[in-house]
Amino acid sequence: MSDTHAQSVAFVRDTEIPASPPPVAQTGAVRWMRENLFSTWVNALLTVAALYAIYLIGVAILPWLINGVWTTPSLTACREVLQGKVGGCFSVLTERWNQLLFGFTYPSDQYWRPGIAFLLLFAAAAPVMFFKLPRKLLIITALYPFVAYYLIWGGTILTPVFALLGFVAGYAAYARLVKGSFALGIFAAVAVAALTWWIGGMITDAVAPAQPWLEEVPSRDMGGFMLNMILGVTCLSLSIPLGILLALGRQSNLPLIKAVCVVFIEFIRGVPLITLLFVANVVLAYFLPPGTSFDLILRVIIMITLFASAYIAEVIRGGLAALPKGQYEAGDSLGLDYPQAMRLIILPQALKISIPGIVNIAVGLFKDTTLVSVISMFDLVGMIRGPILASAEWNGVYWELFGFAALLFFVVCYGISKYSQWLERQLSTGHR
């Protein structure tokens, strides 16, 4: 009786059944391909067409890369090695790499100086780009321009020292007087900094040692990709704060300041950059006293900075206009003055909104540094179009040289773009 009753009771499991693996079509690469490449018949057709195009490009490019020659001294010798086969003459890169990177007159025994300056750039940019790092590291960012200048140009160390002292004195004057008046603080900072630089210049000319610690390299010896990096980093670093001031000035309630900023922005945006470069190269010298030497790189930096700052000002003005009026009223309700409200409330939000536009201008600015080749400055493109292609050994090599230039610019611009995407995610710039 008990056995029959026990057999009639349903079996109840006391352990969990192991999970069955999902279907193959719903996991891994197969699922990704179904969802992204073959989700519809139109997507499948486009995928097949794209794969066929990639195949055709690969068939054309891979033999040129695989059969490339890297060790010949000239284009003629390269063609003799290839003997009619398809292949790239990459020997021009191994023969002229130093000219492509540093120009053809920068002292070869001093290449370590711009190399160190380039490596220090990452250490200086890190505290600004990655805001979770300790704020104390910003001292490296503040000192980097003066250290990099001395490394690249050399000469007496008094020049960057007095330049640093000028900024320190200007900031001290600004911090002391800004509480009374923002405009008075700015004026005092500029006046004190200019006075410090003038005194420093007189002292440097009087007591500069005959034998500098580092060999002095004139600006006319700068070239190659190093020149593009100098112009790109310097002009971008200067144009962002100048663009912020122009954007704030354009929204100012003071008619004179607003008019000056509007005229400047509209004029610069209406003139091509190449015209401003010709002005820097030719016209600017007519406004200087006779016998005055004004470094060409400095003139170009000024013009490119002014050009980029006008566009950045409009981007930031759009960010300021996107903020609701309540944000401005919040600063007033907290009893903050204009500089405090802008620094603590308004500008952080406006700059977050403006990140995509600023990055777009930064990428365009870095690529536009190649325009200096039209005013006889031998940047990377200028070196290719000038001394290298003009030489008898490499006259006729185009794809290898311009492909190398495109690769360098792509790496920098793609890095800027990816960083901006990461920064947008970190700051959650989207409005939800």
Summary of the structure (lengths in Angstrom):
residues: 432
radius of gyration: 29.9
end to end distance: 69.6
largest distance: 124.7
contacts: 1199
relative contact order: 0.08
helix: 75%
strand: 1%
